[in-house]
């Protein structure tokens, strides 16, 4: 599995911790930055990750900002992206199993490192259940067209 990961300035600390987790569990990733703690605009960092996932260059993406809200809104503007803002383990499991989310979004100012690590591990290990959920995902895809 290949992951694209990015944040804005409000998510830098948590992004670095998540990258450490990915190293620990042996998941390949590309860091899309930023490489500064200066204020940056989250759409500029959501877009390349979302586009790379939508194009199939990466299996999934992870985005982090202060609340996760801005990154989530921006990522979901890219056709083919199902970005889910997640701040608990149950939702991480459900959004993969039921929504086939391909981008995980979290807020550094909302959750701590320990919970974020559990969310990421759960989200990465969960598979889409298909079945009754496939029709719903198709309806989401139809909304893009």
Wavefront OBJ file of the C-alpha trace (Angstrom):
o trace
v 0.000 0.000 0.000
v 1.216 3.485 -0.909
v 0.017 6.530 1.010
v 0.143 10.219 0.082
v 0.270 12.444 3.173
v 0.150 16.184 3.745
v -0.953 18.838 6.190
v -1.055 22.545 6.619
v 0.837 24.395 9.355
v -1.875 23.428 11.868
v -1.248 19.734 11.258
v 2.539 19.571 10.958
v 3.218 17.972 14.339
v 0.592 15.262 13.920
v 1.642 14.624 10.292
v 5.200 13.935 11.433
v 3.929 11.577 14.131
v 1.737 9.738 11.610
v 4.745 9.407 9.280
v 6.689 7.882 12.186
v 3.840 5.394 12.637
v 3.875 4.556 8.921
v 7.627 3.911 9.191
v 7.060 1.687 12.241
v 4.414 -0.449 10.539
v 6.208 -0.565 7.190
v 3.759 1.424 5.045
v 5.252 3.222 2.037
v 4.345 6.905 1.793
v 5.221 10.196 0.163
v 5.264 13.378 2.219
v 3.670 16.231 0.271
v 4.681 18.734 2.960
v 4.759 21.481 3.942
v 8.366 21.659 5.030
v 7.765 24.824 7.043
v 5.878 25.820 10.172
v 4.891 29.110 8.517
v 1.217 29.634 7.773
v 0.145 27.970 4.513
v -3.189 27.552 2.737
v -4.687 24.086 3.240
v -6.214 23.808 -0.276
v -2.692 24.015 -1.718
v -1.766 20.870 0.226
v -5.060 18.985 -0.023
v -5.191 19.225 -3.814
v -1.999 17.339 -4.780
v -2.735 14.500 -2.355
v -6.347 14.199 -3.499
v -5.373 14.331 -7.165
v -2.659 11.687 -6.685
v -5.121 9.350 -4.971
v -7.833 9.983 -7.576
v -5.312 9.269 -10.363
v -4.347 5.949 -8.760
v -0.763 7.013 -8.088
v -1.362 6.281 -4.384
v -3.766 3.818 -2.828
v -4.941 6.233 -0.145
v -4.211 9.647 1.285
v -3.974 11.211 4.729
v -4.552 14.930 5.304
v -4.221 16.858 8.561
v -5.004 20.440 9.486
v -6.060 22.154 12.691
v -9.615 20.821 12.711
v -9.607 18.635 9.605
v -12.594 20.525 8.252
v -10.822 22.642 5.633
v -8.763 19.756 4.289
v -11.873 17.587 4.110
v -13.853 20.174 2.164
v -10.976 20.828 -0.236
v -10.141 17.157 -0.861
v -13.764 16.277 -1.575
v -13.800 18.776 -4.463
v -11.560 16.391 -6.428
v -13.512 13.889 -8.525
v -12.965 10.340 -7.305
v -12.032 11.308 -3.761
v -14.055 10.201 -0.770
v -12.346 12.064 2.058
v -13.619 11.310 5.549
v -13.025 13.538 8.556
v -12.419 11.099 11.411
v -11.775 11.682 15.108
v -12.619 8.263 16.567
v -11.743 4.626 15.871
v -15.331 3.512 15.210
v -15.709 6.079 12.414
v -12.345 5.063 10.939
v -13.579 1.484 10.681
v -17.011 2.484 9.354
v -15.774 4.910 6.713
v -13.580 2.253 5.151
v -16.081 -0.579 5.493
v -19.172 1.334 4.408
v -17.972 4.414 2.487
v -14.788 3.069 0.870
v -13.063 6.315 1.855
v -9.755 6.802 0.129
v -8.567 9.870 2.041
v -8.446 10.090 5.827
v -8.625 13.572 7.343
v -7.866 14.450 10.964
v -7.558 17.591 13.052
v -4.421 18.057 15.135
v -6.169 20.523 17.451
v -9.037 18.081 17.986
v -7.313 14.779 18.789
v -4.033 13.695 20.295
v -1.263 11.599 18.869
v -2.248 8.346 20.567
v -5.787 8.412 19.219
v -4.605 9.521 15.778
v -2.240 6.551 15.599
v -5.088 4.141 16.444
v -7.327 5.786 13.862
v -4.679 5.473 11.157
v -3.950 1.806 11.986
v -7.662 0.986 11.921
v -8.307 2.911 8.709
v -5.365 1.292 6.931
v -6.328 -2.245 7.954
v -10.046 -2.065 7.203
v -11.367 -3.118 3.795
v -14.489 -2.002 1.944
v -17.340 -4.412 2.669
v -18.994 -4.009 -0.721
v -22.422 -5.625 -0.943
v -25.249 -3.253 -0.018
v -22.733 -0.398 0.237
v -21.677 -0.616 -3.428
v -24.923 0.944 -4.673
v -24.479 3.845 -2.248
v -20.909 4.467 -3.393
v -22.145 4.432 -7.002
v -24.710 7.086 -6.092
v -21.923 9.235 -4.628
v -19.943 8.766 -7.830
v -23.011 9.784 -9.835
v -23.175 13.053 -7.890
v -19.758 13.946 -9.313
v -20.943 13.544 -12.897
l 1 2 3 4 5 6 7 8 9 10 11 12 13 14 15 16 17 18 19 20 21 22 23 24 25 26 27 28 29 30 31 32 33 34 35 36 37 38 39 40 41 42 43 44 45 46 47 48 49 50 51 52 53 54 55 56 57 58 59 60 61 62 63 64 65 66 67 68 69 70 71 72 73 74 75 76 77 78 79 80 81 82 83 84 85 86 87 88 89 90 91 92 93 94 95 96 97 98 99 100 101 102 103 104 105 106 107 108 109 110 111 112 113 114 115 116 117 118 119 120 121 122 123 124 125 126 127 128 129 130 131 132 133 134 135 136 137 138 139 140 141 142 143 144 145
